[in-house]
Amino acid sequence: MKKLFGLATILMALFLAACDGDPALVGSGPPPPATGPGAGIGVSIAMGSGSGASYLDGVIAISQSNLQAGGSASLTVNFVDTNNSNSPAVGAEFTVNFASTCTPLLANIVESSITTTTGTATATYSATGCSGDDTLSATALVDNVVLTATAAITIAAATVGSIQFISANPENIGLLGTGGVGRQETSTVRFAVTDSTGGPVSGATVDFTLNTTIGGINLTPTTATSGADGVAQTVVSAGSVATSVRVTATVNPSSPVIAAQSDQLTITTGIPDNDSVSLSMACVNIEGWDRDGETTTVTVRMSDRYNNPVPDGTAVTLNAEGGQIGGSCFTVTTPANGAGVCSVIFVSQDPRDNPTIATGDGRVTILATAIGEESFVDADSDGIFNNADVPLEIGEPFRDDNENGIVEPALNEIFADFNSNGLPDAANHPDYINFNGLLCDSMTALCSPNETLFVSDTGVVVMSASAALILDDVGGAINVAGEAVAGINVTVGDNKGNGSISQPMAGGTTIEAETSNGSMAGPDSYTVPCSNNNGPLIYVFSVQGDSNPSGGVMTITVTSPSGLITRHFISVTD
């Protein structure tokens, strides 16, 4: 392919005019477009193979037109001046882009874009994955005209070197009959066949087998052919029993055997069972009685009956007796928390006092619910509830605000009404008396028509007052005989000033003791732990007398996280 450069004509005309030449000798009509940089005068550029009499226009020269898998060859194009007997176009700058029909995925062209001023551009082609015929091309843009050269190369079929597991998607699937929105009962398992150079092998026959077929697990197809990318895949379908399964892929034929095994694929119910729901808090006693905006993170963790984490996106609903709480969250997998986890924030604010139960103690019950199934004792270990098994029956969850273990709607205790009958039904209700779960043997009469129900967990957070109530067990005075050591039990709780049962001070509160007579023996300070104990906590201090009979004072200083200080004094005589 060639391009005649008009700039040479313009330059020649100017030269002849300067020498009193006849401009009519140059030609007539408008000049063609300008040439590229340094192309010279009166040149017509073409790209192909060779130069002079051996020049072939539009052809890429290949060092080897037949390659073994993984082999390489040189690709060369030359720029020539067809107005000068196809002599090399030296001095002009040209950029050549080499490409291959296999290049985007398999083959490799080293330095596929080359800029040259010698009139020659050379690249290296590596057959790392292609087999059969590959079409090569070289293109260059000269004065807005694309010059093209092509060639063909043949690559011998590769010898299989290995097979590798790539992925199982998803890695966790539901039992047969438990799938739904966001929950699959099948997983696609992929393997890659490669040659000895690491390039993909297409057209290889791969056989698939399972390490277990318990519960009816199966795969389709059992044999597949690798594609152009070397990938062969099969689909695993879940059975009725939760288990872990692996797929083995074998190249057929291969001697010695070339095979690989997949990573573990888990088959589970995918919904939480009641004894695998757990609610926790970052700290269960916060300085929230006198202060708005104090927070603690409420986290719900859920697993299925095999204690595998529930899938991402499983919904949890929450409500609280007081304060403020996020109403829902969805499980998500994170490096820090793992899988089957979601969190919301509890914030201190009104209401702090439950007027219905009139305790005023700042204790707030939190209820978390999700749709799941009952737990059961699988006596015969067949993975399915049947007549031999023991159901762990539950009724409808409720928020036990007064913590007496009984649901009392008259006291505004919230219950989760799964069957929508307006009543807080117990485990012996007809809707719940039989096993409510996905894994129930249809031959047993103990299966409930309702396969799911609300599962739940509860927790209590204390909104502690900033001021402390401090008591001692020595009546405010202690006598120490000489240099003996005497112990004092100091009870510290919050002081809401309403006559309610004192609760633990907020987690992180410090309690320090010092004496002006004698010395402290043993610990002289404590930090209040995160505790929702229904009552104050006891801290033990000891004082040692000295050899000089005298009197003094032990001072107990309680400092809340916000900095509020409460002091208590005990007379010390030795």
C-alpha positions as CSV (number, residue, x, y, z in Angstrom):
1,M,0.0,0.0,0.0
2,K,1.4,3.4,-0.9
3,K,0.9,7.1,-0.4
4,L,2.1,9.9,-2.8
5,F,3.3,13.0,-0.8
6,G,2.2,16.3,-2.3
7,L,4.5,18.4,-0.1
8,A,7.4,17.2,-2.3
9,T,5.6,18.7,-5.3
10,I,5.2,22.1,-3.6
11,L,8.9,22.1,-2.4
12,M,10.1,21.2,-6.0
13,A,8.0,24.1,-7.5
14,L,9.5,26.6,-5.1
15,F,13.0,25.3,-5.9
16,L,12.5,25.6,-9.7
17,A,11.1,29.1,-9.3
18,A,14.2,30.2,-7.4
19,C,16.4,28.9,-10.2
20,D,14.3,30.6,-13.0
21,G,12.9,27.2,-13.9
22,D,9.6,26.9,-15.8
23,P,6.9,26.2,-13.3
24,A,4.9,24.5,-16.0
25,L,7.2,21.5,-15.7
26,V,6.0,20.8,-12.2
27,G,2.4,20.0,-13.3
28,S,-0.9,21.7,-12.9
29,G,-3.9,21.6,-10.6
30,P,-4.1,21.8,-6.7
31,P,-1.3,19.9,-4.8
32,P,-2.1,16.7,-2.9
33,P,-2.1,16.6,1.0
34,A,1.1,17.3,3.0
35,T,3.5,14.5,3.8
36,G,4.6,13.1,7.1
37,P,7.7,14.5,8.9
38,G,11.0,13.9,7.1
39,A,9.5,11.9,4.2
40,G,11.6,13.7,1.6
41,I,10.8,15.2,-1.8
42,G,8.8,13.4,-4.4
43,V,8.4,10.2,-2.5
44,S,5.4,7.8,-2.4
45,I,5.4,5.6,0.7
46,A,4.2,2.0,0.8
47,M,4.4,-0.6,3.5
48,G,5.1,-4.3,3.0
49,S,7.9,-6.9,3.0
50,G,11.4,-6.3,1.7
51,S,12.6,-3.6,-0.6
52,G,13.8,-3.1,-4.2
53,A,12.9,-5.8,-6.6
54,S,11.9,-8.2,-3.8
55,Y,9.4,-5.8,-2.2
56,L,5.9,-7.3,-1.6
57,D,3.3,-4.7,-1.0
58,G,0.8,-5.2,2.0
59,V,2.7,-8.3,3.3
60,I,4.2,-8.9,6.8
61,A,7.4,-10.8,6.7
62,I,7.4,-13.7,9.2
63,S,10.5,-15.5,10.4
64,Q,8.5,-18.8,10.9
65,S,5.0,-19.3,9.5
66,N,4.5,-22.6,11.4
67,L,4.9,-22.6,15.2
68,Q,4.7,-25.0,18.0
69,A,2.5,-24.1,20.9
70,G,4.4,-21.5,23.0
71,G,6.8,-20.8,20.1
72,S,7.7,-17.3,18.8
73,A,8.3,-15.6,15.5
74,S,9.6,-12.2,14.3
75,L,7.1,-9.9,12.4
76,T,8.7,-7.3,10.1
77,V,7.3,-4.6,7.8
78,N,9.3,-2.2,5.6
79,F,8.5,1.3,4.4
80,V,9.7,2.0,0.9
81,D,9.5,4.8,-1.7
82,T,7.8,3.4,-4.7
83,N,8.9,6.5,-6.7
84,N,12.5,5.4,-6.1
85,S,12.5,1.7,-7.1
86,N,11.0,0.6,-3.7
87,S,14.1,1.8,-1.9
88,P,13.9,2.0,2.0
89,A,12.2,5.1,3.3
90,V,14.9,6.1,5.7
91,G,14.7,9.2,7.9
92,A,11.0,9.6,8.0
93,E,9.2,8.7,11.3
94,F,6.5,6.0,11.1
95,T,4.5,4.3,13.9
96,V,3.3,0.7,13.2
97,N,0.7,-1.2,15.3
98,F,0.8,-5.0,15.1
99,A,-2.3,-7.1,16.0
100,S,-3.5,-10.7,16.0
101,T,-6.9,-12.2,16.0
102,C,-5.8,-14.1,19.1
103,T,-4.0,-11.2,20.8
104,P,-6.8,-9.9,23.1
105,L,-7.0,-13.2,25.0
106,L,-4.3,-15.6,24.1
107,A,-1.4,-14.7,21.9
108,N,1.2,-12.1,22.8
109,I,2.9,-9.5,20.6
110,V,5.9,-7.9,22.3
111,E,6.1,-4.2,21.6
112,S,2.9,-4.2,19.5
113,S,3.3,-0.5,18.8
114,I,6.7,0.5,17.3
115,T,8.0,3.9,16.0
116,T,10.8,3.7,13.5
117,T,12.9,6.1,11.4
118,T,15.0,3.3,9.7
119,G,12.2,2.2,7.4
120,T,11.9,-1.1,9.2
121,A,9.7,-2.1,12.2
122,T,10.0,-5.5,13.9
123,A,7.9,-7.1,16.6
124,T,7.9,-10.6,18.3
125,Y,4.8,-12.8,18.3
126,S,4.4,-15.5,21.0
127,A,1.9,-18.3,20.5
128,T,0.9,-18.6,24.2
129,G,-2.5,-20.1,23.8
130,C,-3.5,-19.9,20.1
131,S,-3.8,-23.0,17.9
132,G,-4.6,-23.4,14.3
133,D,-4.5,-20.4,11.9
134,D,-4.0,-16.9,13.3
135,T,-4.3,-13.7,11.1
136,L,-1.8,-11.0,11.8
137,S,-2.0,-7.3,10.7
138,A,0.1,-4.2,10.8
139,T,-1.3,-0.7,10.3
140,A,0.4,2.7,10.0
141,L,-1.2,6.1,9.6
142,V,0.7,8.2,7.0
143,D,-0.7,11.6,6.1
144,N,-4.2,10.5,7.4
145,V,-4.2,7.4,5.2
146,V,-4.0,4.0,6.8
147,L,-1.5,1.6,5.3
148,T,-2.1,-2.1,6.0
149,A,-0.1,-5.3,5.8
150,T,-1.2,-8.8,6.7
151,A,0.1,-12.3,7.1
152,A,-1.1,-15.7,8.3
153,I,0.6,-18.0,10.8
154,T,-0.2,-21.6,11.8
155,I,0.2,-22.9,15.4
156,A,0.3,-26.6,16.2
157,A,-2.2,-27.8,18.8
158,A,-0.9,-27.6,22.3
159,T,-0.2,-30.6,24.6
160,V,-2.2,-30.4,27.8
161,G,0.1,-29.5,30.7
162,S,-2.3,-29.0,33.6
163,I,-5.8,-28.2,34.7
164,Q,-6.7,-25.8,37.5
165,F,-9.7,-24.9,39.5
166,I,-10.9,-21.3,38.9
167,S,-14.1,-20.7,40.8
168,A,-17.4,-21.9,42.2
169,N,-20.1,-19.3,41.9
170,P,-21.8,-19.1,44.3
171,E,-19.7,-20.9,46.9
172,N,-22.8,-21.5,49.2
173,I,-26.1,-22.8,47.8
174,G,-29.4,-23.7,49.3
175,L,-30.8,-27.2,49.8
176,L,-33.1,-28.6,47.2
177,G,-36.4,-26.8,47.6
178,T,-35.1,-23.9,49.7
179,G,-34.0,-21.5,47.0
180,G,-35.6,-18.2,46.2
181,V,-34.8,-14.6,45.6
182,G,-31.1,-14.1,46.3
183,R,-30.7,-17.8,47.1
184,Q,-29.6,-20.3,44.4
185,E,-29.7,-24.1,44.5
186,T,-27.0,-24.5,41.8
187,S,-23.4,-23.4,41.5
188,T,-21.3,-23.1,38.4
189,V,-17.8,-24.7,38.8
190,R,-15.1,-23.7,36.4
191,F,-11.7,-25.2,35.5
192,A,-8.9,-24.0,33.2
193,V,-6.9,-26.3,30.9
194,T,-3.4,-25.0,30.1
195,D,-0.5,-26.3,28.1
196,S,3.1,-26.7,29.2
197,T,3.8,-23.0,28.7
198,G,0.8,-21.9,30.7
199,G,-1.3,-20.9,27.7
200,P,-5.0,-22.0,27.4
201,V,-5.9,-25.2,25.6
202,S,-9.1,-25.2,23.6
203,G,-11.0,-28.4,22.6
204,A,-9.8,-30.5,25.5
205,T,-12.3,-33.0,26.9
206,V,-12.8,-32.7,30.7
207,D,-14.7,-35.2,32.8
208,F,-16.4,-34.1,36.1
209,T,-17.1,-36.2,39.2
210,L,-18.4,-35.4,42.7
211,N,-16.8,-36.6,45.9
212,T,-20.3,-37.2,47.4
213,T,-23.8,-37.6,46.1
214,I,-25.5,-37.6,49.5
215,G,-29.1,-36.4,49.4
216,G,-29.2,-36.4,45.6
217,I,-26.4,-33.9,44.8
218,N,-25.7,-34.1,41.0
219,L,-23.8,-32.2,38.3
220,T,-24.5,-31.4,34.7
221,P,-22.8,-32.0,32.3
222,T,-20.5,-34.8,33.4
223,T,-18.2,-34.0,30.4
224,A,-17.4,-30.7,28.8
225,T,-15.0,-29.3,26.1
226,S,-12.7,-26.4,27.0
227,G,-13.3,-23.2,25.0
228,A,-10.9,-20.8,23.4
229,D,-10.0,-19.5,26.8
230,G,-9.2,-23.1,28.0
231,V,-12.2,-23.1,30.4
232,A,-14.5,-26.0,31.0
233,Q,-17.4,-25.8,33.4
234,T,-20.2,-27.8,35.0
235,V,-23.2,-27.0,37.2
236,V,-23.6,-28.6,40.7
237,S,-27.2,-29.0,41.9
238,A,-28.0,-29.3,45.6
239,G,-29.6,-32.3,47.2
240,S,-31.7,-32.5,50.3
241,V,-28.9,-32.9,52.8
242,A,-26.6,-30.1,54.0
243,T,-23.0,-31.0,53.3
244,S,-19.7,-29.8,51.7
245,V,-18.9,-31.1,48.3
246,R,-16.0,-30.9,45.9
247,V,-15.8,-31.4,42.1
248,T,-12.9,-33.3,40.5
249,A,-12.1,-32.4,36.9
250,T,-10.0,-34.8,34.8
251,V,-8.6,-34.3,31.3
252,N,-9.6,-37.2,29.1
253,P,-7.4,-38.8,27.8
254,S,-4.3,-38.0,29.8
255,S,-1.4,-40.2,30.9
256,P,-0.3,-39.7,33.6
257,V,-3.7,-38.5,34.8
258,I,-4.2,-34.7,34.7
259,A,-6.8,-33.7,37.2
260,A,-7.7,-31.0,39.7
261,Q,-10.2,-30.7,42.6
262,S,-12.4,-27.7,43.3
263,D,-12.5,-25.7,46.6
264,Q,-15.2,-26.6,49.0
265,L,-18.8,-25.9,47.9
266,T,-21.3,-25.6,50.8
267,I,-24.9,-26.7,50.6
268,T,-27.1,-25.4,53.5
269,T,-30.6,-24.3,54.3
270,G,-29.6,-20.6,54.0
271,I,-32.1,-19.4,56.7
272,P,-31.4,-18.9,60.4
273,D,-32.6,-21.4,62.9
274,N,-33.6,-20.1,66.3
275,D,-30.7,-21.3,68.4
276,S,-28.3,-19.7,66.0
277,V,-29.4,-16.1,66.4
278,S,-27.2,-14.0,68.7
279,L,-27.6,-10.3,69.7
280,S,-24.7,-8.5,71.3
281,M,-23.6,-4.9,72.0
282,A,-20.3,-3.2,71.9
283,C,-21.0,-2.0,75.5
284,V,-24.2,-2.7,77.4
285,N,-24.0,0.2,79.9
286,I,-23.6,3.6,78.4
287,E,-23.8,7.1,80.1
288,G,-27.2,7.7,78.6
289,W,-29.6,8.6,81.5
290,D,-28.6,12.3,81.6
291,R,-27.0,12.6,78.2
292,D,-28.5,12.4,74.7
293,G,-26.5,10.9,71.8
294,E,-24.5,8.3,73.7
295,T,-24.3,5.3,71.5
296,T,-23.5,1.6,71.4
297,T,-23.4,-0.8,68.4
298,V,-25.9,-3.5,68.4
299,T,-24.8,-6.5,66.3
300,V,-26.9,-9.6,65.2
301,R,-25.1,-12.7,64.1
302,M,-27.1,-15.5,62.4
303,S,-26.3,-19.0,61.2
304,D,-28.4,-21.9,59.8
305,R,-29.0,-25.1,61.6
306,Y,-25.6,-26.4,60.5
307,N,-24.1,-23.2,61.9
308,N,-23.0,-22.0,58.5
309,P,-23.5,-18.2,58.2
310,V,-26.7,-17.1,56.5
311,P,-26.3,-15.5,53.1
312,D,-25.6,-11.8,52.7
313,G,-28.8,-9.8,52.5
314,T,-30.7,-11.7,55.1
315,A,-33.0,-9.2,56.9
316,V,-33.2,-8.5,60.6
317,T,-35.8,-6.3,62.3
318,L,-35.2,-4.6,65.6
319,N,-37.1,-2.6,68.2
320,A,-36.3,-1.2,71.6
321,E,-38.1,-0.4,74.8
322,G,-36.6,3.1,75.0
323,G,-33.9,5.3,73.4
324,Q,-33.6,5.0,69.6
325,I,-32.5,2.0,67.5
326,G,-32.0,1.4,63.8
327,G,-35.1,-0.5,62.7
328,S,-33.5,-3.1,60.4
329,C,-30.2,-4.3,58.9
330,F,-29.1,-6.8,56.3
331,T,-26.4,-9.4,56.8
332,V,-23.1,-8.7,55.0
333,T,-19.7,-10.3,54.9
334,T,-16.7,-8.2,56.0
335,P,-13.1,-9.1,56.8
336,A,-13.5,-7.7,60.3
337,N,-16.8,-9.4,61.3
338,G,-17.0,-12.4,59.0
339,A,-20.3,-13.6,57.4
340,G,-23.9,-13.6,58.6
341,V,-23.6,-10.3,60.5
342,C,-25.4,-7.0,60.6
343,S,-25.3,-4.0,62.9
344,V,-27.3,-1.0,63.9
345,I,-26.7,1.8,66.4
346,F,-28.6,2.3,69.7
347,V,-28.7,6.0,70.8
348,S,-29.6,7.4,74.2
349,Q,-32.6,9.7,74.2
350,D,-36.2,9.8,75.5
351,P,-38.0,7.7,76.4
352,R,-35.7,6.6,79.2
353,D,-38.4,5.6,81.7
354,N,-41.0,3.0,80.9
355,P,-44.2,4.4,82.5
356,T,-46.1,1.2,82.1
357,I,-43.8,-0.9,84.3
358,A,-42.8,2.1,86.4
359,T,-39.2,1.0,87.1
360,G,-37.3,4.1,86.0
361,D,-34.1,2.1,86.1
362,G,-32.8,2.9,82.6
363,R,-32.8,-0.7,81.5
364,V,-33.9,-1.0,77.8
365,T,-34.8,-4.3,76.3
366,I,-34.0,-4.8,72.6
367,L,-35.7,-7.4,70.4
368,A,-34.2,-8.6,67.1
369,T,-36.3,-10.9,64.8
370,A,-35.8,-12.6,61.4
371,I,-37.7,-15.2,59.4
372,G,-36.2,-18.6,60.0
373,E,-37.0,-22.0,61.3
374,E,-37.1,-24.0,64.5
375,S,-34.1,-25.9,65.7
376,F,-34.2,-29.7,66.3
377,V,-32.1,-32.5,67.6
378,D,-31.3,-34.7,64.6
379,A,-31.2,-38.0,66.5
380,D,-30.6,-40.2,63.4
381,S,-28.3,-37.6,61.7
382,D,-30.1,-37.8,58.4
383,G,-30.3,-34.0,58.1
384,I,-34.1,-34.1,58.0
385,F,-36.7,-33.8,60.8
386,N,-38.6,-37.0,61.2
387,N,-40.4,-39.0,64.0
388,A,-37.0,-39.9,65.6
389,D,-36.1,-36.3,66.2
390,V,-36.8,-33.8,68.9
391,P,-38.1,-30.3,67.9
392,L,-37.0,-27.4,70.0
393,E,-40.4,-25.7,69.9
394,I,-40.8,-21.9,70.2
395,G,-43.7,-19.5,70.1
396,E,-43.8,-16.0,68.9
397,P,-41.0,-13.8,70.1
398,F,-41.7,-10.9,72.5
399,R,-39.8,-8.0,74.0
400,D,-39.7,-8.8,77.7
401,D,-39.5,-5.2,79.1
402,N,-39.8,-6.2,82.7
403,E,-37.6,-9.2,82.3
404,N,-39.9,-11.6,84.0
405,G,-40.0,-14.2,81.2
406,I,-43.7,-13.7,80.5
407,V,-45.2,-11.8,77.6
408,E,-47.6,-9.1,78.9
409,P,-49.2,-7.0,76.1
410,A,-51.1,-5.0,78.7
411,L,-47.7,-3.6,79.8
412,N,-47.0,-2.7,76.2
413,E,-44.6,-5.6,75.7
414,I,-44.2,-6.0,71.9
415,F,-44.6,-9.4,70.3
416,A,-43.8,-10.5,66.8
417,D,-47.2,-11.7,65.4
418,F,-46.1,-14.1,62.7
419,N,-49.6,-15.6,62.1
420,S,-51.3,-12.2,62.3
421,N,-54.0,-13.2,64.7
422,G,-53.3,-10.3,67.1
423,L,-52.3,-12.6,69.9
424,P,-48.9,-13.5,71.4
425,D,-49.0,-17.3,70.6
426,A,-47.0,-19.7,72.7
427,A,-45.2,-22.8,71.4
428,N,-48.3,-25.0,72.0
429,H,-50.4,-23.0,69.5
430,P,-51.6,-25.1,66.6
431,D,-49.4,-23.0,64.2
432,Y,-46.3,-23.8,66.2
433,I,-46.9,-27.1,68.1
434,N,-45.3,-29.1,65.3
435,F,-41.9,-28.6,63.7
436,N,-41.7,-25.4,61.7
437,G,-38.8,-25.8,59.3
438,L,-37.7,-26.5,55.8
439,L,-36.1,-29.8,56.5
440,C,-39.2,-31.8,57.5
441,D,-39.9,-35.3,56.3
442,S,-43.2,-35.2,54.5
443,M,-44.0,-38.7,55.8
444,T,-44.1,-37.5,59.4
445,A,-47.2,-36.0,61.0
446,L,-45.1,-33.7,63.0
447,C,-44.5,-31.2,60.1
448,S,-46.2,-27.8,60.5
449,P,-47.9,-26.4,57.4
450,N,-45.8,-23.3,58.2
451,E,-42.2,-24.0,57.2
452,T,-41.0,-20.7,58.6
453,L,-41.6,-18.5,61.7
454,F,-39.9,-15.7,63.5
455,V,-36.6,-16.5,65.2
456,S,-35.1,-14.0,67.6
457,D,-32.8,-12.9,70.3
458,T,-33.0,-10.1,72.9
459,G,-30.6,-8.0,74.9
460,V,-30.6,-5.3,77.5
461,V,-28.7,-2.0,77.4
462,V,-28.5,0.2,80.5
463,M,-28.7,3.9,80.2
464,S,-26.6,4.8,83.3
465,A,-26.7,8.1,85.2
466,S,-23.6,10.2,85.3
467,A,-23.8,10.6,89.1
468,A,-22.7,7.6,91.3
469,L,-24.3,6.1,94.4
470,I,-21.5,4.8,96.7
471,L,-22.0,2.6,99.7
472,D,-19.5,0.8,102.0
473,D,-19.9,-2.2,104.3
474,V,-18.1,-0.6,107.3
475,G,-20.7,2.1,108.1
476,G,-18.4,4.9,107.0
477,A,-15.6,4.2,109.5
478,I,-13.0,1.5,109.9
479,N,-10.5,0.7,112.7
480,V,-7.2,-0.9,111.7
481,A,-5.2,-2.6,114.5
482,G,-1.6,-1.3,114.1
483,E,-0.1,-2.2,110.8
484,A,-2.8,-4.8,110.0
485,V,-4.7,-4.8,106.7
486,A,-8.5,-4.3,106.6
487,G,-10.7,-4.9,103.6
488,I,-13.7,-2.7,102.6
489,N,-16.4,-3.7,100.1
490,V,-17.5,-0.6,98.2
491,T,-20.7,-0.8,96.3
492,V,-20.9,1.6,93.3
493,G,-23.9,2.1,91.0
494,D,-25.5,5.0,89.3
495,N,-27.8,7.5,91.1
496,K,-30.8,8.4,89.1
497,G,-32.4,10.1,92.1
498,N,-35.8,8.4,91.6
499,G,-35.5,5.6,94.1
500,S,-35.0,3.0,91.3
501,I,-32.6,0.1,91.7
502,S,-29.1,1.4,91.1
503,Q,-27.6,0.1,87.9
504,P,-23.9,-0.3,87.0
505,M,-22.1,2.9,86.2
506,A,-21.3,3.4,82.5
507,G,-18.6,1.2,81.1
508,G,-15.3,3.0,81.3
509,T,-16.1,4.8,84.6
510,T,-13.1,4.9,86.9
511,I,-13.2,4.2,90.7
512,E,-10.2,5.2,92.7
513,A,-9.3,5.0,96.4
514,E,-6.7,6.9,98.5
515,T,-6.2,7.3,102.2
516,S,-4.6,10.0,104.4
517,N,-3.9,7.5,107.2
518,G,-1.9,4.4,106.5
519,S,-1.7,3.2,102.9
520,M,-3.7,1.3,100.3
521,A,-2.9,-2.4,100.1
522,G,-3.8,-4.1,96.8
523,P,-5.7,-2.5,94.0
524,D,-6.4,1.2,94.5
525,S,-8.4,1.7,91.3
526,Y,-10.9,-0.1,89.0
527,T,-12.5,0.5,85.7
528,V,-16.2,-0.3,85.4
529,P,-16.7,-3.1,82.8
530,C,-19.4,-3.3,80.2
531,S,-22.1,-5.0,82.3
532,N,-25.9,-5.0,82.3
533,N,-26.1,-6.6,85.7
534,N,-29.4,-5.6,87.3
535,G,-27.9,-3.8,90.3
536,P,-24.7,-2.0,91.3
537,L,-21.3,-3.7,91.3
538,I,-19.0,-4.3,94.3
539,Y,-15.3,-3.3,94.4
540,V,-12.9,-4.4,97.1
541,F,-10.3,-2.1,98.6
542,S,-7.9,-2.7,101.4
543,V,-6.1,-0.3,103.8
544,Q,-3.0,-1.0,105.9
545,G,-2.4,0.9,109.1
546,D,0.9,2.3,110.3
547,S,2.8,2.3,113.5
548,N,1.7,5.7,114.6
549,P,-1.9,5.6,116.0
550,S,-3.8,8.4,114.3
551,G,-6.9,9.1,112.3
552,G,-7.5,9.9,108.6
553,V,-9.9,9.6,105.7
554,M,-10.1,7.2,102.8
555,T,-11.6,8.9,99.7
556,I,-13.4,7.0,97.0
557,T,-13.6,9.0,93.8
558,V,-15.9,7.9,90.9
559,T,-15.4,9.6,87.6
560,S,-17.9,8.9,84.8
561,P,-16.8,8.8,81.1
562,S,-18.1,12.4,80.6
563,G,-16.0,13.6,83.6
564,L,-18.6,13.9,86.4
565,I,-17.0,13.2,89.8
566,T,-18.8,11.7,92.8
567,R,-16.8,11.2,96.1
568,H,-17.4,9.1,99.2
569,F,-15.5,9.3,102.5
570,I,-14.6,6.6,105.0
571,S,-13.0,7.4,108.4
572,V,-9.8,5.4,109.0
573,T,-8.3,5.0,112.5
574,D,-5.3,3.0,113.5
